[in-house]
């Protein structure tokens, strides 16, 4: 709950000003809510299928956590130095100019809308599976979910913050409950009379060749899946301007969020490795569903659907809350139509919220999610690349810029994240050429869009 001072600020703030009432608890909740989704239900099986060994599986998730942590430290420096709403566009504009700022903001917002639509459709499908007697279809449920969360955000920043904290806490409790059950239950190999010790190697569903080349390929694909599952740790940067003390709260939120997510993901994988043979995990589309079936029997399917819904609700709330602030930041910085800089007295960028919800709704109805997600994953990593590039350029060009927080691992940490992101993009271009071309098309579209918005913006008074 907010303090009396925060409530007073919310009441007195002018309608075009963001509120400054968020704290670390919201930042960590936002990072957890923006990262942990239904993907963690599926990714452990993909990683196990590629690596086939318990120690390698754990190492992959630890490596993913370290990669995210290095990124969080780098972005924490940017966010604390430039505590403005909008996310990655703020850093790109400062380091590379208006066109780069608009392009980064555009692809960031499009990626948010695509991801939001996909998660909403997933919720609709899960809901119909859980409640088949509902008189509406999955897409209708998805649209209702979008509208419902938009209405929560319309209530204001305090309502959005509280809802994110509740949803993230519920998500953490649900996962920890299932993890605890996995550790308390007898391992499946013991029940089957098998002798396969914890974290020992086992044959995957499809045996992987022992050659170094094959293992290297498996590691690449496994790390792509892991890094994608960690995506979302940067969610607090969209609210940088709304923290009460951004120089302290934002770095703590980013680092605390990554550590919280990493701890949860490692516990999920350790619990699965304790309960199930590696071969069973590798051969499963939803390993946690297999674990639930071992523990809870006939109730397992409903349990996993509920867990997926809880995870997805927090993700939808985080995206519906963050995406309008991209449009707000673009507009307030003179890169987009001025109407999007309007903020309600309760701290909500109203027009940005309406356009984001409507755009995601159209994608729910007409979108091809195989294409949308392929494009979005490319764009997400490109945003990381733009952020690290901005960090390096600002360190060089603006050495005197006030930096309340400095990346302790710079330049090595920045180089690792930059090279990792670049390698991911190269792999995506080689293995998913069509969607990579679609992402490039969206990037090129930003140039005429930027020129158009400049023409449509009213001229400043003489």
Secondary structure as the mmCIF struct_conf table of DSSP 4:
data_model
#
loop_
_struct_conf.conf_type_id
_struct_conf.id
_struct_conf.beg_label_comp_id
_struct_conf.beg_label_asym_id
_struct_conf.beg_label_seq_id
_struct_conf.end_label_comp_id
_struct_conf.end_label_asym_id
_struct_conf.end_label_seq_id
HELX_RH_AL_P HELX_RH_AL_P1 UNK A 4 UNK A 12
BEND BEND1 UNK A 13 UNK A 13
TURN_TY1_P TURN_TY1_P1 UNK A 15 UNK A 16
BEND BEND2 UNK A 17 UNK A 17
STRN STRN1 UNK A 22 UNK A 22
HELX_RH_AL_P HELX_RH_AL_P2 UNK A 24 UNK A 35
BEND BEND3 UNK A 37 UNK A 37
TURN_TY1_P TURN_TY1_P2 UNK A 38 UNK A 38
HELX_RH_AL_P HELX_RH_AL_P3 UNK A 39 UNK A 51
STRN STRN2 UNK A 53 UNK A 53
HELX_RH_AL_P HELX_RH_AL_P4 UNK A 54 UNK A 81
BEND BEND4 UNK A 82 UNK A 82
TURN_TY1_P TURN_TY1_P3 UNK A 85 UNK A 87
HELX_RH_AL_P HELX_RH_AL_P5 UNK A 88 UNK A 96
HELX_RH_AL_P HELX_RH_AL_P6 UNK A 98 UNK A 130
TURN_TY1_P TURN_TY1_P4 UNK A 132 UNK A 133
BEND BEND5 UNK A 135 UNK A 136
HELX_RH_AL_P HELX_RH_AL_P7 UNK A 138 UNK A 154
TURN_TY1_P TURN_TY1_P5 UNK A 155 UNK A 155
HELX_RH_AL_P HELX_RH_AL_P8 UNK A 157 UNK A 184
BEND BEND6 UNK A 185 UNK A 185
HELX_LH_PP_P HELX_LH_PP_P1 UNK A 186 UNK A 187
HELX_RH_AL_P HELX_RH_AL_P9 UNK A 188 UNK A 191
TURN_TY1_P TURN_TY1_P6 UNK A 192 UNK A 193
TURN_TY1_P TURN_TY1_P7 UNK A 198 UNK A 199
STRN STRN3 UNK A 201 UNK A 201
BEND BEND7 UNK A 205 UNK A 206
HELX_LH_PP_P HELX_LH_PP_P2 UNK A 207 UNK A 209
BEND BEND8 UNK A 210 UNK A 211
HELX_RH_AL_P HELX_RH_AL_P10 UNK A 212 UNK A 230
TURN_TY1_P TURN_TY1_P8 UNK A 231 UNK A 232
HELX_RH_3T_P HELX_RH_3T_P1 UNK A 233 UNK A 242
STRN STRN4 UNK A 243 UNK A 243
TURN_TY1_P TURN_TY1_P9 UNK A 244 UNK A 245
HELX_RH_AL_P HELX_RH_AL_P11 UNK A 246 UNK A 275
BEND BEND9 UNK A 276 UNK A 276
HELX_RH_AL_P HELX_RH_AL_P12 UNK A 278 UNK A 282
TURN_TY1_P TURN_TY1_P10 UNK A 283 UNK A 283
BEND BEND10 UNK A 285 UNK A 286
HELX_RH_AL_P HELX_RH_AL_P13 UNK A 287 UNK A 296
HELX_RH_3T_P HELX_RH_3T_P2 UNK A 297 UNK A 299
HELX_RH_AL_P HELX_RH_AL_P14 UNK A 300 UNK A 332
TURN_TY1_P TURN_TY1_P11 UNK A 333 UNK A 334
BEND BEND11 UNK A 335 UNK A 336
HELX_RH_3T_P HELX_RH_3T_P3 UNK A 338 UNK A 341
TURN_TY1_P TURN_TY1_P12 UNK A 345 UNK A 346
BEND BEND12 UNK A 347 UNK A 347
HELX_RH_AL_P HELX_RH_AL_P15 UNK A 350 UNK A 366
HELX_RH_AL_P HELX_RH_AL_P16 UNK A 369 UNK A 397
TURN_TY1_P TURN_TY1_P13 UNK A 399 UNK A 400
BEND BEND13 UNK A 401 UNK A 401
BEND BEND14 UNK A 404 UNK A 405
TURN_TY1_P TURN_TY1_P14 UNK A 408 UNK A 411
HELX_RH_AL_P HELX_RH_AL_P17 UNK A 412 UNK A 431
HELX_RH_AL_P HELX_RH_AL_P18 UNK A 433 UNK A 456
BEND BEND15 UNK A 457 UNK A 457
HELX_LH_PP_P HELX_LH_PP_P3 UNK A 458 UNK A 461
#
